[in-house]
Amino acid sequence: MAISMAGLPAFLLYFALGSALIASFAAIYLRITAHDEIALIRAGNLSAAVALGGNLTGFAIPLEKAIAQASSIADCVLWAIAAMLIQFAVYGLTRLIIPELSHKIEEDRLPSAAMLAVIAVISGTLAAASMTV
């Protein structure tokens, strides 16, 4: 059985692109939240870790779909930007649904962080399912 590595360059390109897009999403997300997730996580705040992890997952799900169905790098990036915008909008709506969300995360109140994470993952799953060729 011969093993073909013909797809390796494309794999490496899309893996690097996906990693850069996740890093970009994280950098923007960390700037738009009213709390400092990284400092909170370093201090042992589980709520900050759950909220950040849920949002990263909520973006990674449609990013996977964008990579899988992309006809080009530009196509992939456009779908990823659409997924980012959805996640940022959902974060804003969640702040309306859960008053003082950032304050609750800073206080390590897990129910609020868990709800944010669940909403982010659900919206990411819905965004991925909505991506059609």
C-alpha positions as CSV (number, residue, x, y, z in Angstrom):
1,M,0.0,0.0,0.0
2,A,1.6,3.3,-1.1
3,I,1.2,6.3,1.1
4,S,0.7,9.5,-0.8
5,M,1.9,12.8,0.6
6,A,0.6,14.8,-2.4
7,G,-1.8,16.7,-0.1
8,L,0.8,17.6,2.5
9,P,1.5,21.1,1.1
10,A,-2.2,22.0,1.1
11,F,-2.6,20.5,4.6
12,L,0.3,22.6,5.9
13,L,-1.1,25.7,4.3
14,Y,-4.6,25.3,5.6
15,F,-3.3,24.2,9.1
16,A,-1.2,27.4,9.3
17,L,-4.0,29.5,8.0
18,G,-6.4,28.0,10.5
19,S,-4.0,28.5,13.3
20,A,-3.5,32.2,12.3
21,L,-7.3,32.7,12.1
22,I,-7.8,31.2,15.5
23,A,-5.1,33.4,16.9
24,S,-6.7,36.4,15.2
25,F,-10.1,35.5,16.6
26,A,-8.6,35.1,20.1
27,A,-6.7,38.4,19.9
28,I,-9.8,40.3,18.9
29,Y,-12.1,38.5,21.4
30,L,-9.6,39.2,24.2
31,R,-9.7,42.9,23.3
32,I,-13.5,43.2,23.1
33,T,-14.3,41.6,26.5
34,A,-14.4,43.9,29.5
35,H,-12.3,41.5,31.6
36,D,-8.8,40.2,31.2
37,E,-9.2,36.5,30.6
38,I,-5.5,35.7,30.5
39,A,-4.8,37.3,33.9
40,L,-7.9,35.7,35.3
41,I,-6.9,32.3,34.0
42,R,-3.4,32.7,35.3
43,A,-4.9,33.5,38.7
44,G,-6.9,30.2,38.6
45,N,-10.3,31.6,37.5
46,L,-12.2,28.6,36.1
47,S,-15.0,30.8,34.7
48,A,-12.6,32.8,32.5
49,A,-11.1,29.6,31.2
50,V,-14.6,28.1,30.4
51,A,-15.8,31.3,28.7
52,L,-12.7,31.7,26.6
53,G,-12.6,28.0,25.7
54,G,-16.2,28.0,24.7
55,N,-15.7,31.0,22.5
56,L,-12.6,29.5,20.9
57,T,-14.5,26.3,20.3
58,G,-17.5,28.2,18.9
59,F,-15.2,29.8,16.3
60,A,-13.2,26.7,15.6
61,I,-16.3,24.7,14.6
62,P,-17.3,26.9,11.6
63,L,-13.6,27.4,10.8
64,E,-13.3,23.6,10.3
65,K,-16.3,23.7,7.9
66,A,-14.8,26.7,6.1
67,I,-11.5,24.9,5.6
68,A,-13.2,21.7,4.5
69,Q,-15.4,23.4,1.9
70,A,-13.1,26.2,0.7
71,S,-12.4,26.5,-3.0
72,S,-9.5,28.9,-2.3
73,I,-7.6,30.6,0.5
74,A,-9.7,33.7,0.0
75,D,-12.9,31.8,0.2
76,C,-11.8,30.2,3.4
77,V,-10.8,33.6,4.9
78,L,-14.1,35.1,3.9
79,W,-16.1,32.3,5.6
80,A,-13.9,32.6,8.7
81,I,-14.5,36.3,8.9
82,A,-18.3,35.6,8.7
83,A,-17.9,33.1,11.5
84,M,-15.9,35.6,13.6
85,L,-18.6,38.3,13.1
86,I,-21.3,35.8,14.2
87,Q,-19.3,35.0,17.4
88,F,-18.7,38.6,18.2
89,A,-22.4,39.4,17.7
90,V,-23.4,36.5,19.9
91,Y,-21.1,37.6,22.6
92,G,-22.7,41.0,22.5
93,L,-26.2,39.5,22.7
94,T,-25.1,37.2,25.6
95,R,-24.0,40.3,27.5
96,L,-27.5,41.6,27.1
97,I,-29.0,38.3,28.3
98,I,-26.7,38.0,31.3
99,P,-26.4,41.3,33.0
100,E,-22.9,42.1,34.3
101,L,-21.4,39.1,32.5
102,S,-17.8,40.3,32.7
103,H,-18.2,41.1,36.4
104,K,-19.6,37.6,37.0
105,I,-16.7,36.0,35.2
106,E,-14.2,38.1,37.2
107,E,-15.9,36.8,40.3
108,D,-15.5,33.2,39.0
109,R,-19.3,32.6,38.9
110,L,-19.3,29.5,36.8
111,P,-23.0,29.4,35.7
112,S,-22.6,32.6,33.7
113,A,-19.4,31.5,32.1
114,A,-20.8,28.1,31.3
115,M,-23.9,29.7,29.7
116,L,-21.7,32.0,27.6
117,A,-19.6,29.0,26.5
118,V,-22.7,26.9,25.6
119,I,-24.2,29.8,23.6
120,A,-20.9,30.3,21.7
121,V,-20.7,26.6,20.8
122,I,-24.3,26.5,19.7
123,S,-23.9,29.5,17.5
124,G,-20.7,28.1,16.1
125,T,-22.4,24.8,15.3
126,L,-25.3,26.7,13.7
127,A,-22.9,28.9,11.7
128,A,-21.1,25.8,10.4
129,A,-24.3,24.1,9.4
130,S,-25.4,27.2,7.6
131,M,-22.4,27.3,5.4
132,T,-23.4,26.0,2.1
133,V,-21.4,25.6,-1.1
